[in-house]
Amino acid sequence: MTTAAEQPTACRPWGAGRLAPYPTTSHRPHVSVVIDLDTQLGVFRDRAGLVVDMGKHGTSKGTETSTTTNSDSANDHGHDQDSEQD
């Protein structure tokens, strides 16, 4: 038989204070997404199997150039960043 001193003490889990309700959800017009093998793009379809236009989104690319100066002693390093979006 165990005594009260041997029983584990019940405590609230540490993460319970961090819980919050889920944000408001919204209904999306598509039911499924498959990859088109020719274009490698996602094709969104509704419940009837018809293609749903999900709008366009841009693409972007970035470049970074490293620079070094004063190569005969302690090097000073720097870099340039560039981005392009369409």
PEFEN-V435246 format. One line per field, one symbol per residue. ss: DSSP state (H for helix, E for strand, L for the rest). psi: psi as a letter, one per 30 degrees, with the letter a starting at -180 (. if undefined). Layout:
BEGIN
ss=???
psi=???
END
This chain:
BEGIN
ss=LLLHHHLLLLLLLHHHHHLLLLLLLLLLLLLEEEELLLLLLEEEELLLLLELLLLLLLLEEEEEEEEEELLLLLLEEEEEEEEEEL
psi=klleffkkkklkkefeffkllklklkkkflelklkkfefglkjkkaffgkkkjglllllllllkkkkklhffbkkkkllkkklkk.
END
